[in-house]
Amino acid sequence: MSALTPADFPAFLRAVHRTDPFPWQQALVGRVLADGVWPDLIDIPTGLGKTIMLDIGLFVAAATAGIPGAARAGRRRCFFVVDRRIVVDEAHEHAVTVATALQKAENVGRDDIVGRVAAALRSYAPRAGGELLPVTRMRGGATWSASWLDRPDRPGIVLGTVDQVGSRLLFRGYGVSDRRKPIDAALVGTDALLLVDEAHLSTALLDTVAAAQARDKLGVPLPGLSVVRLSATGTPGANAFTLDVDAHRADEEASRRLTAGKHLTLITVPAKDCGKTLAEAAVERLEHLRSRAVDVSPAILVVCNTVDRARDVHDNLVRRLSRAKNTDVVCDLLIGRSREVDRRPPTDGALGALNVKRPTARPPAILVATQTVEVGVNIDADALITESASWDALVQRLGRLNRLGVFDRRYPGESAAAAIVVHDGQADGPVYGSARDATVAALNLLIGAEPHGRLDVSPLACRALRDGPLGEPTVRRDDEPAPVLLRPALDAWVQTAPVPQIDPPVAPYLHGFGGGTAPVQIVWRAGLVSSNPLDDPFDDDGTELDPTGAAAMLAHLPPRTAETVDVPWYAARQWMLGQNTDTVSDVDTEPEPGKARPTQVRDRIRVLAQRPVRKAARGYRDGDAEWRWTWIDPEDLRPADVVIAPVERGGLDRYGWAPQSQTTVRDASEAAAFLPSRSRRPLTLRLDNDLADRLGLTGQARDTVREFVAVCSRDDDTVSADGEMTVGDPAWQRLAADIGDALAPQPPAGLGWPENAWDRLRAWWTSGKLSVVDLLDGADAVADTTATVAARLLTGPAGAAVRAQPERDDEDTAASSVGSTGTVTLDRHHAAVRRRSGDIAEALHLPDELRQVIEDAAGWHDWGKAEERFQIMLHGGDHHEAAIATAILAKSGLDPANKQAWHKAARDSGLPRGARHEAWSAALVAAHLAEHPHPGDADLLIHLVAAHHGYARPLARLVIDPQPRTVLALIDGHKATTASDRTVDLDQPTRFTHLNQRYGRWGLALLETIVRCADMTVSEEGS
């Protein structure tokens, strides 16, 4: 197959998106492939397809796939980073379109341009199989895709925010367990392309990345992290890629967009009249354009600086339109601080009316939005009404106006679309501060010099203004300066297990000193408080569910990305305190407001959050502690927390974050779970009396659901003498199928089911593979006397090709390390992990000596499981069975989800509490190497074994063994021994420090990732 060249890029873009590249896109491909490096800045106006940078990144990766070593310009992983939630969603759809086209081409073996790109991308991981190009939205929640790439040689696209991507790069991933952090850091920090949109708002992140790269040397022969800034308002530097205006004037489509007619006017009003004026202006422009339109209906965009202002303007518009009897006008509100599962599709409502591909036959529309529409949202408004803001923000908003340059065709006699800026006259206002004041002052001077009082703000005119009177830094809302990143901070962050007591916070390094803290992700769930007055007659708000019951429910229905809402930490805390919350915007760099006397408006509330405990608890081990869900007070809320709030506490409405609302929130957990996903978790519904209501069923179908729930709720599941229906039998499965058949083809209105989730739900009901599980078992069920949630759950596999078992990786408890769908011998497991690690190392083109170290670490990593008591545990706690076994086990065959069986097996085996097999494995390997020196890096080999579950960075856990014994292994045909009470290697911290210096912090993490991902994927496959 011939090599890909820049001349192939137009054909690739046409095949995937049915469009030709703009001149700048084609020129950039040629420059990167010719120079072998990416420019620091892409200086392109809004409206010229910056999202195509994802396609460019993939094409360059494909074209350079055959180049080994650090000199390769293409990168395996492409990250698109922007602090706007709607943009992340829209860019995700674009990326999925590309990935789907590539996957289809590979599946059918096409040899056209798409097939050639697909084949080149597959060559990065030729033995990986499975998905060619995973696409991930890196957002909040516990299940956005914890293991977002299953191996480090596989290409991928990730869409995320500064907080999500930046924290992972710095070994402090928000919402990531300590043991997963090195993997995420390696995947972000090596062989990756970081595209930062509107980079002037992310200068702190960019400065931090530059400092980190200057203070760390990647010691493996792979490309590092390349950072490319995308900006329509930034100042070009030495290594910038700028727009060739003449080339784009010669292109009909590009020229029309660059010269699209837009005129800006400025209105100053008293602060109390700002919202009313925005609404009045929107209605006036709507009526004016309706009188001029030919076969089209006007679409007006109103952009506000805060969520409160947007709500106020929307309410005002709804009242005005109702009074004027403009019932045909669609008026919607769009804020980014909302649940994905609640958002209307981009083709619906007012947002659909503003879509660049909007149909002709549609009603007039007004969309009121926050800053969430400033970047990357592909909308084309006929008029823009906006609050005053900094110049860079206004340029982004102007980019949504007459975006395609066809306004004069829609409205004959109108030469330019109107942009009306409303200023409230207040100095140093929220969000934009003095930059807004400086911008308004400059605009007043410029508009005053125009004979008709209107300023030309076409994309080309805006570039001229940026290079002239509006080029001063005072008119831009630049990111706050970040602290200088020094080596001690990097050395602290790289320690992930255990995390040091003195641990520098990463937030200032991502957003600057005044950029605020990481947001809190809030999820609302039903069944967390009791409405029964007998539970606590003195508590009007209801008794909180015992954390044990909540943890059980969350284990089956964990927080999903689609049901989370990002809220600034300070605002979430004020809400929990029952205080009036400060005004928030829709940008992630939300500075904390000045201190003011709070106003108490309602009672305080508590939420569930995960917190470490030292004693036994449900949850996963993280560092030296166990984590479990527990009720926390407002004072205990932390930045980056994922918290679960009872639906009765309010705080959310149909549009999104609404801290003043005390209306019960709809639980979206089931709808979010059924959204299409790569997750292997079984899909689950709560079996309770409200199930029929949640499915929108009435009449006979409703009675069928009640009968079904009644059968599922019986204590005795055995077949009765009279042949009564029981759970799991054919009659029961037929009843389930009848319910599926009764579900409407389309989601019932008002129940919050997205169409794709509803389709999956209907197919799931009729799968014939459903089962019932108890929410609580044993002592937990007896102890949890306040439980109000369903006692049982209906569960079934996520798809025909997916096993009905929880998604797992090596963060889970011991069960994930030693459980499987059947017993697996240690020899078989070692051989499979060795082979998989070797495949990955070969695909990464690592040197033979380094590859041998990796393969040996993979082939010896679980020798600690040979410990006598560990083997007894793997045999289910049966001492006799373990004694007569002819082979050492690596996997037991116990169900990893059956924690009760695992606790019993561990207790019966006599294993000391907290015992870790990898500590014994590392000690055995060290003993072996002392007698039989290794030709490669022995320190690295020992470390890879010690750290293969994320511990030993820099210390393993201390375990007290009251009955120590000898652990014996046969490594490469040679006996090696260690004592079972040797759990802490005091040489490990020094070894860890030297290895970080030798291979680089991200390089060492990558080498660990090879072994760990090989181990996880092989275990998942049953070997």
Buried (B, 14 or more C-beta within 10 A) or exposed (E): EEEBEBEBBBBBBEBBBEEBBBBBBBBBBEBBBEEEEBBBBBBBBBBBBBBBBBBBBBBBBBBBBEBEEEEBBBBBBBBBBBBBBBBBBBBBEBBBBBBBBBBBBBEEEBEEBBBBBBBBBBBBBEBBEEBBBBBBBBBBBBBBBBBBBBBBBBBBBBBBBBBBBBBBBBBBBBBBBBBBBBBBBBBBBBBBBBBBBBBBBBBBBBBBBEBBBEBBBBBBBBBBBBBBBBBBBBBBEEEBBEBEBEBBBEBEBBBEBBBBBBBBBBBBBEEEEBBBBBBBBBBBBBEBBBEBBEEBBBBBBBBBBBBBBBBBBBBBBBEBBEEEEBEEBBBBBBBBBBBBBBBBEBEEBBBBBBBEEBEEEBBBBBBBBBBBBBBBBBBBBBBBBBBBBBBBBBBBBBBBBBBBBBBBEBBEEBEBBBBBBBBBBEEEBBBBBBBBBBBBEBBEEBBEEEEEEBBBBBBBBBBBBBEEBBBBEBBBBBBBBBBEBEEEBBBBBBBBBBBEEEEBEBBBBBBBEBBBBBBBBBBBBBBBBBEEEEBBEEEEBBBBBBBBBBBBBBBBBBBBBBBBBBBBBBBBBBBBBBBBBBEBBBBBBBBBBEEEEEEEBBEBBBBBBBBBEEEEBBBBBBBBBBBBBBBBEBEBBBBBBBBBBBBBBBBBBEBBBBBBEEEBBBBBBBBBBBBEBBBBBBBBBBBBEEBBBBBBBEEEBBEBBBBBBEBBBBEEEEEEEEEEBBBBBEEBBEBBBBBBEBBBEEBBEEBBBBEEBBBBBBEBBBBEBBBBBEBBEEEBBEEBEBBBBBBBBBBBBBBEEBEBBBBBBBBBBBBBBBBBBEBBBBEBBBBBBBBBBBBBBBBBBBEEEBBBBBBBBBBBBBBBBBBBBBBBBBBBBBBEEBEEBEEBBBBBBBBBBBBEBBBBBBEBBBBBEBBBBBBBBBBBBBBBBEEEEBEBBBBBBBBBBBBBBBBBBBBBBEBEBEEEEEBBBBBEEEEBEBEBBBBBBEEBBEBBBEBBEBBBBBBBBBBBBBBBBBBBBBBBEEB
